[in-house]
Amino acid sequence: MSMIPQPIYRESLQKLNIETIEYNRLVKINSIVSEIYKQVIYVAKNTQNKIYEFPIPRENDRSLLINNFYKENISDIILSLQKIFPDSIVAHLILAKGSDGKLYDIAKIDDKILPLLTVASNSSYIVINWN
């Protein structure tokens, strides 16, 4: 015997697409947050580092623009990470690679030091610092 489908009202049908889009957005955010979490735990267990820098993907190999999904959802990603790492610093930063190979926050660099940084290597990162 087959079940008779439950009635679904017009208002529910109208909201169905929006609810599905939001559900898929949250699933993707959770996936990103879970991946970052795994990497932070790996770094904390296996290195002396007290910081993890997650490079935010770019739109494409030639673009300096960050991936549109990250751009639109960075605040929700950061908020989720702050809940998981409540006493760590979680931030979205623009970092540049120095001539020593290390990453530097360009917002905190003295103007005299800027020429030593590789401008082409400026990238967006989600940084978790538990130092």
Order of alpha helices (4+ residues) and beta strands (2+ residues): alpha-beta-alpha-beta-beta-beta
